[in-house]
Amino acid sequence: MNKIFRGRKYFLEAIWEGLLKISGSITSIVVLLIVVFLFKEGMGLFNSKKIEDGYSIAINKTNTLTKLSSEEVKNVFDAEITSWKALGVKMENDEIVVLRLNDVESYANEEEMALLDQSFDNLPKVINRIIEDNPNMIAFVPETYLNKGFSGKKIDLGNISPKEFFGGKEWFPTAQPVPQFGVLPIILGTLWVSLGAILLALPFGLAVSIYMSELASTRIYKLMKPVIELLAGIPSVVYGFFGLIVIVPLIQKVFNLPVGETAMAGSIVLGIMALPTIITISEDALRTVPRAMKEASLALGANKWQTIIKVTIPYAISGITAAVVLGIGRAIGETMAVLMVTGNAAVIPHTLLEPVRTIPATIAAELGEAPSGGVHYQALFVLGCILFILTLIINLTVEYVSSKNKHKAH
C-alpha cells in the first residue's frame, strides 16, 4: 500500500511540475510575443512618409527648392514663414503663396470654373495651370491630381527619421500637411514628473519606514501597516480625482497661476502613490539589519539616532535604493492620475509649475483616435517601446541592486 501511495504521490507531483513548466513557458512566450508585436508596430513608423498619405507638395518648375523639413513645411502652411528667402530660395517675388485644394476656385478663371462645373476630372488641369502661372506658389494637393501631365515639381520630403522623431520639439500628430512627431517634450515631461514625485516621496517614505521599523510601538505599527497597504490598493483614478479637486486648485491659488494642472500637481499625486512601495520595501530592508550590529553600536556609546544614521541606513542602503527605483517605475508607468492633473500640454517643461504631458497619458488619450496602422498609430507604439525600455532599465537596476545586497548579506 505504501508503495502504491508513494507512486501516486510522485505521479501527481510530476503532473503538477509539468503543468507549472507549461504555464511558465506559455507565459514567457506570450510576453515575448507582446514585446515583438510592440516593436514591430512601432518600427514601421520610420518607413513611413512624412507627408499625409495620398498627398503631395508641389512647386513651380522654375523654383530651385529641393528639400524641406517637417518643421519648415508646418511653418510655411501656418504662415510663420512667408518668404522664400527664409528657405534659401531667391525669387523675384519673395512672398510665398500657399495653395490648398479649397483655394483652387480663388485662382481659377471663368473658363476653368465652367470646366470644373462640368466635371471635376478637369481639376488636375486647372491645378497645373495655377502652379505654372505662379512661380512663388507652393501647393498641398492630392497625389492623383498631379499625375496627369503635371509640369511642375513635387517635393519629396522623405521618410520620418529617428533624429526628427526623438529630437523634435513639437507633438502635433494631426497637423496638415505634415504631422509633427517630436517626442522630446513627452519624454522630458515623463522624466520631469517622475523626478518630482521621487524627490517628494523619498524623504517621507524613508522617514515613515525608519519610524515603523525602529521607533514605533507594536500597537502603532499594527495600526499603520494596514493603512499603508490600503493606500497601495486605491485605484489610480481616485488619486487623480483627489488631485483634480484638492491639489490642482491649491497649487493654482498658492502660486497665482492661470491653471493648476501642472507638473507639480502630477508629481504630488504620483509621490503619494509611490509612498506605499517605498515605505514597504525600505521597511523590509531596515528590518534585515542584524540586531548584533545595532547592539554593538549602542554598546560603544552611540545613541539610537546615531545608530540609525550611521549603522542601520548604510547597511540597508541597497534595499532602500531598490525601493526608490521601484517607486520611480510606479511613477513613470502611471496613466490615469497623470492624465487628469498635468494639463496634457506637449511642451518642453522648464519648471514644475508648467503643464506637461507624459508618455502613458499620451498613449491613453490618443490611441483610440489614431487610425489603425496609420502613422499616428505607429508613433504611439514607438512611445510604448520607449516606455518599455525605461521600465526595463528600472527593473534591471532593481535586479542589480538586489543581487548586490545579497552578496553583501553573505
C-alpha positions in Angstrom: 0.0 0.0 0.0 2.8 2.4 0.9 4.5 1.8 -2.5 1.2 2.4 -4.3 0.7 5.6 -2.3 4.2 6.8 -2.9 3.8 6.0 -6.7 0.6 8.0 -6.9 2.2 10.9 -4.9 5.2 11.0 -7.3 2.9 10.8 -10.3 0.8 13.7 -9.1 4.0 15.7 -8.3 5.2 15.0 -11.8 1.9 16.2 -13.3 2.0 19.4 -11.2 5.6 20.0 -12.1 4.8 19.6 -15.8 1.8 21.9 -15.6 3.9 24.6 -13.9 6.6 24.3 -16.6 4.0 24.5 -19.4 2.3 27.5 -17.7 5.6 29.3 -17.2 6.6 28.6 -20.8 3.3 29.8 -22.2 3.5 33.0 -20.1 7.1 33.7 -21.2 6.2 33.1 -24.9 3.1 35.4 -24.6 5.2 38.2 -23.0 7.9 37.8 -25.7 5.3 37.9 -28.5 3.7 41.1 -26.9 7.2 42.7 -26.9 7.8 41.6 -30.5 4.4 43.0 -31.6 5.1 46.3 -29.8 8.4 46.9 -31.6 7.1 45.5 -35.0 4.2 48.0 -35.0 6.4 50.9 -33.8 9.4 50.5 -36.0 7.2 50.7 -39.1 7.0 54.5 -38.4 10.5 55.0 -39.8 9.5 53.5 -43.1 6.5 55.9 -43.4 6.5 59.2 -45.4 6.4 62.5 -43.5 3.5 63.9 -45.6 0.0 62.7 -45.2 -0.7 59.6 -47.2 -2.1 60.2 -50.7 -1.0 63.9 -50.8 2.0 65.8 -52.3 3.7 69.1 -52.1 4.3 70.8 -55.4 6.0 73.9 -56.7 6.7 75.7 -60.0 9.3 74.1 -62.2 11.5 77.2 -62.1 11.7 77.1 -58.3 15.1 75.9 -57.1 13.8 74.5 -53.8 14.9 70.8 -53.4 14.1 69.8 -49.9 12.0 70.8 -46.8 12.0 69.7 -43.2 8.8 68.8 -41.4 9.1 71.9 -39.3 9.6 74.2 -42.3 6.5 72.7 -44.1 4.4 73.3 -41.0 5.7 76.9 -40.6 5.1 77.7 -44.3 1.5 76.4 -44.2 0.9 78.1 -40.8 2.1 81.4 -42.3 5.0 81.6 -39.9 7.4 81.5 -42.8 6.2 83.9 -45.5 9.3 84.5 -47.7 11.3 82.2 -50.0 14.5 83.8 -48.8 13.9 82.2 -45.4 14.1 78.8 -47.1 17.2 79.7 -49.1 15.5 80.3 -52.4 16.0 83.5 -54.5 12.9 84.7 -56.4 11.7 87.9 -57.9 8.5 87.8 -55.9 9.8 86.6 -52.5 6.3 86.2 -50.9 5.2 82.5 -50.5 1.8 81.8 -51.9 0.1 78.7 -50.4 -2.4 76.7 -52.4 -4.7 74.1 -50.8 -7.5 72.3 -52.6 -10.1 74.7 -51.1 -8.2 77.6 -52.7 -8.4 76.4 -56.3 -11.6 78.4 -57.0 -9.9 81.6 -55.9 -7.2 81.3 -58.6 -9.4 79.7 -61.4 -10.6 81.9 -64.2 -14.2 81.9 -65.6 -13.4 79.3 -68.3 -11.8 77.0 -65.7 -14.7 77.4 -63.4 -17.0 76.3 -66.2 -14.9 73.3 -66.8 -15.0 72.4 -63.1 -18.8 72.8 -63.1 -18.9 70.3 -65.9 -16.6 67.7 -64.2 -14.0 67.5 -61.5 -12.0 65.4 -63.9 -10.7 68.8 -65.2 -9.3 69.7 -61.7 -5.7 68.4 -62.4 -5.5 70.6 -65.5 -6.7 73.7 -63.5 -4.2 73.0 -60.7 -1.4 72.5 -63.2 -2.2 75.9 -64.8 -2.4 77.7 -61.5 1.0 76.4 -60.3 2.6 77.1 -63.7 1.5 80.7 -63.7 2.6 81.4 -60.1 6.4 80.7 -59.7 6.2 81.7 -55.9 3.4 79.2 -55.1 3.6 76.0 -53.0 0.7 73.6 -53.2 -0.6 70.8 -51.0 -3.0 68.7 -53.1 -3.9 65.1 -53.6 -1.3 63.0 -55.4 -3.8 61.9 -58.1 -4.3 65.4 -59.2 -0.6 65.7 -60.1 -0.2 62.6 -62.2 -1.9 63.8 -65.4 0.5 66.0 -67.4 1.8 67.9 -64.4 4.6 70.3 -65.5 5.8 71.4 -62.0 8.0 69.7 -59.4 7.0 67.6 -56.5 9.0 67.9 -53.3 10.0 64.6 -51.8 10.0 65.1 -48.0 11.3 61.5 -47.4 10.5 59.3 -44.5 10.2 60.1 -40.8 13.7 59.9 -39.4 14.7 58.8 -35.8 16.6 62.1 -35.5 13.4 64.2 -36.1 11.3 61.9 -34.0 13.5 61.8 -30.9 14.9 65.3 -31.3 11.7 67.1 -32.4 10.2 69.6 -30.0 6.6 69.6 -31.2 4.0 66.8 -30.9 1.1 67.6 -33.3 0.1 64.3 -35.0 -3.0 65.7 -36.7 -1.2 68.7 -38.3 -1.5 69.2 -42.1 0.2 68.8 -44.4 2.9 67.2 -42.3 2.1 65.7 -38.9 4.7 66.7 -36.2 6.0 63.8 -34.2 8.6 65.4 -31.9 8.7 63.2 -28.9 11.3 65.1 -26.8 8.7 67.2 -24.9 6.8 64.0 -23.9 9.9 62.1 -22.7 11.1 65.2 -20.7 7.6 65.6 -19.3 7.6 62.0 -18.1 11.0 62.2 -16.5 10.2 65.7 -15.0 7.0 64.5 -13.3 8.7 61.2 -12.1 11.7 63.0 -10.8 9.5 65.5 -8.9 7.4 62.6 -7.5 10.5 60.8 -6.2 12.0 64.0 -4.6 8.7 64.4 -2.8 8.1 60.8 -1.9 11.6 59.7 -0.9 12.1 61.8 2.3 8.6 61.0 3.6 8.8 57.3 2.6 12.2 56.8 4.2 11.1 58.7 7.4 8.0 56.5 7.8 9.9 53.3 7.1 12.5 54.2 9.8 9.8 55.1 12.3 7.9 51.9 11.7 11.0 49.6 11.8 12.9 51.3 14.6 10.7 53.6 16.7 7.1 52.7 16.5 5.4 50.6 19.2 3.7 47.3 18.3 0.3 48.9 18.6 1.1 51.9 16.3 2.8 49.5 13.9 -0.2 47.3 13.6 -2.3 50.4 13.0 -0.1 52.0 10.3 0.6 48.8 8.4 -2.9 48.2 7.1 -3.3 52.0 6.3 -0.2 51.9 4.1 -1.5 48.7 2.4 -4.8 50.4 1.8 -3.0 53.3 0.1 -1.5 50.8 -2.3 -4.9 49.3 -3.2 -6.7 52.6 -4.0 -7.4 52.9 -7.8 -5.3 55.5 -9.6 -8.4 57.3 -10.9 -9.3 58.0 -7.2 -5.9 59.6 -6.7 -6.4 61.6 -9.9 -9.8 62.8 -8.8 -8.4 63.8 -5.4 -5.6 65.7 -7.2 -8.0 67.4 -9.5 -10.4 68.6 -6.7 -7.8 69.4 -4.0 -4.2 69.7 -5.2 -4.8 71.5 -8.5 -6.8 74.4 -7.0 -4.4 74.6 -4.2 -1.4 75.0 -6.5 -3.2 77.5 -8.6 -4.0 79.6 -5.6 -0.7 79.4 -3.8 1.5 80.2 -6.9 -1.1 82.5 -8.5 -1.1 80.5 -11.8 -3.7 80.7 -14.6 -4.2 77.0 -14.3 -3.3 74.5 -11.6 -2.8 71.5 -13.9 1.0 71.4 -13.8 3.9 69.0 -13.4 3.9 69.8 -9.7 0.3 68.5 -9.4 1.3 65.3 -11.2 4.5 65.0 -9.0 2.5 65.3 -5.8 -0.1 62.8 -6.8 2.5 60.3 -8.1 4.5 60.9 -4.9 1.6 59.9 -2.8 1.0 56.8 -5.0 4.7 55.8 -4.7 4.8 56.1 -0.9 3.4 52.6 -0.2 6.0 50.9 -2.4 8.9 53.0 -0.9 7.7 52.5 2.7 7.1 48.8 2.4 10.4 47.8 0.7 12.5 50.2 2.8 11.0 48.9 6.0 11.8 45.3 5.0 15.3 46.3 4.2 15.7 48.1 7.5 14.4 45.1 9.4 17.0 42.8 7.8 19.8 44.7 9.6 21.3 42.3 12.1 20.4 43.1 15.7 24.0 42.4 16.8 25.2 45.4 14.7 22.7 47.7 16.4 23.6 46.4 19.9 27.3 46.8 19.1 26.8 50.4 18.1 24.8 51.1 21.3 27.4 49.4 23.4 30.1 51.7 22.0 28.2 54.7 23.3 26.1 55.7 20.2 22.5 56.8 20.9 19.5 55.4 19.0 19.6 58.1 16.3 23.3 57.8 15.7 22.8 54.1 15.3 20.0 54.5 12.8 22.0 57.1 10.7 25.5 55.5 10.9 24.7 51.8 11.0 21.1 50.9 10.1 20.6 53.0 7.0 24.1 52.3 5.5 23.6 48.6 5.9 20.1 48.7 4.3 21.0 51.2 1.6 20.8 48.7 -1.2 17.2 47.8 -0.2 16.3 51.5 0.1 17.8 52.1 -3.4 15.6 49.3 -4.8 12.6 50.9 -3.1 13.3 54.2 -4.7 13.9 52.7 -8.2 10.6 50.7 -7.9 8.9 53.9 -6.8 10.3 55.6 -10.0 8.9 52.7 -12.0 5.4 53.2 -10.5 5.6 56.9 -11.3 6.8 56.5 -14.9 4.1 53.9 -15.8 1.1 55.7 -14.2 -1.6 56.8 -16.6 -5.0 58.0 -15.4 -3.9 60.1 -12.4 -1.3 61.9 -14.5 -3.8 62.4 -17.4 -6.2 64.2 -15.0 -3.9 66.7 -13.3 -0.9 67.6 -15.5 -2.6 69.7 -18.2 -1.5 67.4 -21.1 0.5 70.1 -22.9 3.2 68.6 -25.1 5.7 71.4 -24.5 9.3 71.2 -23.1 9.0 71.9 -19.4 11.3 74.4 -17.6 9.7 74.4 -14.1 7.3 72.2 -12.2 4.7 74.9 -12.4 4.1 74.3 -16.2 1.6 71.9 -17.8 3.3 68.8 -19.2 2.4 65.6 -21.0 3.7 62.1 -20.2 4.1 59.0 -22.3 1.4 56.9 -20.7 -1.1 59.8 -20.8 -0.4 60.4 -24.5 -1.0 56.8 -25.4 -4.2 56.6 -23.3 -5.6 59.9 -24.7 -4.7 59.3 -28.4 -4.7 55.6 -29.2 -8.5 55.4 -29.5 -8.5 58.2 -32.1 -5.5 57.0 -34.2 -6.4 55.1 -37.4 -5.2 51.5 -37.1 -1.9 51.0 -39.0 -1.5 54.8 -39.7 1.5 56.9 -38.9 -0.1 58.3 -35.7 -0.9 54.7 -34.6 2.7 53.7 -35.2 4.1 56.7 -33.4 2.1 55.8 -30.3 3.6 52.3 -30.5 7.1 53.8 -30.6 6.1 55.7 -27.4 5.2 52.3 -25.9 8.6 51.0 -26.9 10.3 53.9 -25.2 8.2 53.3 -22.0 9.1 49.6 -22.2 12.8 50.4 -22.4 12.6 52.8 -19.5 10.8 50.2 -17.4 13.3 47.5 -18.4 16.2 49.7 -17.3 14.4 50.3 -14.0 13.9 46.5 -13.5 17.5 45.7 -14.4 18.6 48.3 -11.9 16.5 46.7 -9.2 17.9 43.3 -10.0 21.5 44.7 -9.9 20.9 46.4 -6.6 19.1 43.3 -5.1 22.0 41.0 -6.2 24.5 43.4 -4.7 22.5 43.3 -1.5 22.5 39.5 -1.4 26.3 39.4 -1.9 26.7 41.9 0.9 24.5 39.8 3.2 26.6 36.7 2.5 
